[in-house]
Amino acid sequence: MLSNLSQGIKISITRSIKTAFEQYMARILWDEKTYRFEDFLDEWRTYIHTSASWYDKVDEEIKTSPAFHEELAAKINEVIERIFSEEPTSGQLEELEALQKEMGTDFDFSCRAEAKFYIDFLSEQLKKKKSN
């Protein structure tokens, strides 16, 4: 069923999964012990109902189909696996090393999205520190 959708909708579904996952992980500060798949799914459902352009374009019959939900679950797992497999760039590694040295932190991170989160997080912390 998923494969029968237009390329644009499939791209939009993938993007919605990626965006909602990264938002959820940021909300829990990328704490793997706090992560719950069910909580992420709730966040994704909220995201697709409020922010995703593809949701209203998919026929109600497809959206209620168990086969469609199975395919979506597989797609969600695929997208999450891809997020975790993308290694941080050398630029991210350098920037994080400098930020962590300046802030006196030692965060562990394993993927590009998590590195981006910590760059943003530490940059914001640094701004606050400098403005005080």
Protein Blocks (a to p, Z undefined) as FASTA:
>chain_A
ZZmpcfklmmmmmmmmmmmmmmmmmmnoopaklpcfklmmmmmmmmmmmmpmklmmpcfk
lmmpmklmmmmmmmmmmmmmmmmmmccdfklmmmmmmmmmmnopacddfbfklmmmmmmm
mmmmmmmmmmZZ
